[in-house]
Amino acid sequence: MKIGLLTSGGDCQALNAAMRGVVKGLANNVDNLEVYGFFDGYKGLIYGNYRLLTSNDFSGILTRGGTILGSSRQPFKMMRIPDENGLDKVEAMKSNYYKLNLDCLVILGGNGTQKTANLLREEGLNIIHLPKTIDNDIYGTDVTFGFYSAINVACDAIDCIHTTAASHNRVFIVEVMGHKVGWLTLYAGVASGADIILLPEIPYDDDKIIDAIKKRQKAGKGFTILAVAEGAISKKDAKLSKKELKKKLEEEPYPSVSYKIAEMITQKTGAEARVTVPGHTQRGGSPCPYDRALCTRLGSAAAQAIIDKDFGNMIAIINDKTKRVPLEDVAGKLKMVDPECQMIKEAKRIGISFGD
């Protein structure tokens, strides 16, 4: 049996653990296994940059962050557009797949990666997709690997901010990753005791943020912690078209929405507001134990799907069970936070403001 592996898009903590799970699941049940690793995501598949991997490559990587194969972003919308030398990327990927006579290509990645995986499925390749993203926004699975590890990093940042915020009676904003969805900010904010949580799915009102800060001040609490998703948006901006919003953001002097909110808070309350951006640390470091276990399960389930020759699926976790979900049913869909979900209602019940 010959399989290919590639990791595409942004990295995360448990990519290596997932690949290890796939290979160990096959190696213990299949004779004469060959595993080819494509380097730097789809770029490796397009340009034929790969090598035959051995058991040594998968030894000791369960706890290692990043990806031993490297990764890159290859936008789905550019896949049908020839490169600067006129190369047809889709045909090149198919050619390298058939050149190696692969039985299956296992693709680890997020939403954009998944769309290209589905495209290759439509082109006739045997594909298995494993859902990776710290954003937890892949439709059709309860959880993605990398999510809980990223929560740990974001929580550590907010936890550390708590002590200095209390010492100086300041307003602190911690900007959490998440352009389109707020799962990571929601979980990290609740787990770390943030007072205000701002998500892309719930446009905020400046006055509601100020009200929440003043309410704490009246209660004798001199500091306030905000967990803000990098894609948080005001109610005013949410009414703009994409083109109008893009133009407005280009004209504003702020590096990100958090700095805009910080300036607004200082102007309206006189309180010092500071911004902390953990940034890519949320994708780095070792995977947490939950993600290690999750990836071992997903990898093992992927191996069984390959053995069963049941291709064209994403391996999902649904109600704590691994499931095979057809790629055609989930590719291109986002799993958004429902503003009316139980978790948000419960968070509001204990006094957390969502700026709405």
N, C-alpha and C positions, 0 to 999 in steps of 0.2 A: 504494500500500500504506500502511495506517495501523497503527502499533503503539504500545502503551503501555509505559512503563517505571515501575517503582517499586522502592524499596529499603526493606526492612522489618526490624525487630528492632534489635539492637545494630549499630553501625557497625563498619567495619574498614578497613584501609588500601587495599584494592584495588577498592572498589565502583565508583569512577569509571572505573578502567581497564577493568572488565568491561563497563560500559555503553558506553564508547567502542568496544570491540571489536564489540559487537552493531551499533551504528549504522554504523560504518565498513564492516562486513561486508555490510550491506544497501545502504548508499548507493552502493557500488561495483558493485552487481549488480542493482539495482532502479530503475526509473524512477518518478518522482513519489512519493517517500517522505515520509510525514508521521510525526513522532515526538512523542508526547504524554507529558510527564513528570508523574506524580502526586506531590504533595508530602507528606512525612511518612508514607510507607508506605501501609498499607491505609487509614489515616485519610483520605488524599487521594482514594482511590478511593471510599470510602464517602460523603464529603461533597462530592465534585466539585471538589476543589481541584487544578487542573492547568493547564498551559499548553503551547502548541505550542513545541517546542524547535527550535533552528536548529543549523547546523554550528558556529557560534561557541561554542555551549554545550559542545561536545565537543572543542574545541581547547585543548591545553595541560593536559589533566586526567589524562594517563597517570600522572603522578607525584604527583598530589594525593591526600592522604588524605581520610577522611570520605566524604561523599556530597553532590553538588550538589543532590540532590532532598530531602535531609533524611530522617529516619527516625523511627519510633516503634514502641513495642511494643503490639500488639493481640492479646492472648491468644486462641489458637484456641478455647479452651473458652467464650469470651464471644461468639464470632461469631454464634451462633444466638440470642443473647439481645438483645432490642431495647435501644437506647440510652435515656438518661433522658427523651427526648422520644417514645419509642415507635417510633423508626425501625427497620425491619428492615434490618440491616446487609448481609446477603447480597443481598437484593433491590436495595438501593441500589447495591451494587458492580456487579451485573449491569446495572442501569439505566444507569449511567455508561459502562460498557463499550459497550453497544448504542447509547447516545446519540452516541458518537463514531464508531460503525461500525468498531470496531477489527478488524483481521485477526488480531491476536495481542496478548496481554499478557505481557511478560517480567518475571518476578518474581525479585529477587535477595534471598536471605535464608537463614536457618538452619532449624532443625527446626520451630519453631512456624510460621514463615513458609511452610515447605513443606507443612505440613498444611492451611493455609488455601488454598494454591495448588491442592492436590489437591481440596479442597472445591469450588473454582470450576471446576475441570475436570469434576467430577461434575455441576455445574450447567450444563454445556454450553459453557463459554467455552474459547477456544483459548489454552492456557497453555504457556509455556516457563519452567522454573525453573533458576536458576544457583546452585550451592551455596556459600554464604558463611558462614564462621564461623571465628574464631580457635581454636575448640575441636577442629576436625577430626573432629567426631563425626557427620557425616551419612552414613548408611548408603548403600552403593551407589556410592561414589566413593573412590578411593585418597587423594585430598587435596582439601581445600576451600581457596578463596582467602582470604587473610588469615592462614592458619596459619603460614606461614614468616616473614611479616613480624613476627608476634607473638613467634615464637621469638627473633628477633633482639633485640627489646626486652627480653624476659625474660632472655636471655643477657647482655645489657649490664648489667642490674641485678645478676645473680649475679657477673659478672666484677668489677664495681666493689666488691662486698661482700668478695670474696676478699682484696683488699689490706688493708682495714681489719680484717678478721677475723684475719689473720695478724699484724698489728701489735699487736693487743690480746689475742691468745690467747683469743678468745671463741667462743661458739657463735652462729652467725647463721642465722636462718630467713628465707627469701625465699618469700613467699606468691604463688603463680602462679594465674592465673585458670583456672577449670574446676570447676564445681559437681558435675557428674555423671560426667565422664570426665577422664582424666589424660594425654591425648596431649601437650598443650602442656607440662605439667610434666615428663613423661618426656623429651621431646626437649631441652628447655631444660636440665634437670638433667644429662643425660648430656653435652651439648655444653659445659657450663660447669664440669664436674668436680665436681658436688655429691657429697658423701659419703653423704648419705641422701636418698632420694626417696620421698615419700609420695603415693600415688594413691588416688582413690575406689574403684578396683577391687580394691585390696589392703589390707584393714583392717590397721591397725598395732597392735603390742603395745608398750606403754610400755617394758617391760624390754628389748626388742630394740633400741629406739632408744638406750637407756642403754648397752647392751652395745657398740654400734657406736661411741659416743662414747668410752667407756673404752678400747676397743681402739686407737683413734687416740692417746689420751693415753699409753698404755703404749708406743706406737711412737715417742714423742717429738714427736707432732704436737699442738700446743697449741690448734688451732682446728678447728671442724667446721662445714661448710655443709650446711644442709638445704633442699631444694627441696620445698615443700609445696603441693599443690593445695588450693584453697579448699574443696573438697568432701571432703578426706581425712577418714577416719573410723576410730575405734579399733575393735578387735575386740569390745569390750564394747558399744559403741554400735551396732555393726552388727547385733547380735542383737535390738535393740529394734524395735518396730513404728514405722511412720512417725509415728503419733500420739504414741507415747511419746517418740520422739526429738525431735520438735518441742517438746514440753513441757519436756524436759530442757534443750534449747538455750536456750529462753526464760528458764529459771531460772538459767542459768550467767552469770557476770559477764564473760565474755570477748567481745571484739568479733568474734573469729573463732577457728577451730581453732588457728591458729598461736600465738596468745597463750596458749592452754591448754597447748599442747605446750611452749612456752618456760618457763612456770611450773613444769611438771612436771620439766623438765630441771634447772632451778636448784635445786629442792627435793631432787632425787635425786643431783646431782653437785656442787652448790655452784658450778658454773660460771656465769658471766654469759651470759645468752641474750638476744639482741636480735632483733626482728622488723622486716622491711622488706616493705612491700606496694606493689609497682609499680602495682597497680590498673589504671585505665583507660589508663595510658600504653601498655599492651600492645595497645590497639586503635587507637592514634593514630600520627601521623607519616606519612611517605611509605611507599608499598609497596616492598618489596625487589625487586630485579631478577627473582627467580624468580616472584613473584606478578604482576608486570607482564606477563611472558611468558605465564604461565598464564592470566591473564584475557583477554589478547588472543586466545589460542587458544579459550578457552571462549566468548567473545563471537562470534568468527568461526563456530564450530560451531553456536552458537545461531541465527545469521543463516541458515546453510544449512538448518537444520531448519525455519525459518519459510518460506524459499523453497520447500522441499519440501512444505510444509503438513503436516509431521509433528509434531503438537502433543501435549500431555499428557505431555511428557518433562522429565526433569532432564538437563542436559548434564554428564556426569561425565568424570573422568580415570581410566582403567583401564589398567594396564600402559603408562603414558605415551601412551595414545591417547584422543582424545575419543570418547565413546560417548553414545548416547541411551538413557536408562534410564527406563522407564515410571514416572510418579509413583505410580501405584497400588501398585507393588512396593516402594517405599522410604519413602513418607510415614509418619511416626509411629515409625520405627525409629531406634535409636541405634547408632552404631558404637563399641563399648567397647574399651578396651585389654584384651587377653587376658593374664592374669597368667602364662601359660605361653609367651608369644610369644618369639621368638628374641631380640629386643632386650633384654628384661628378663633373660633367661638370660645374655646376653653382658655386660650391665651388672653382674650379680651376680658373674660370673667375675672381673671386675677389682676387686671389693671393694666395690661400691656396695650399701648396705643399703636394703631396701624396708620395713623395720620389721616384717617377718613372720617 
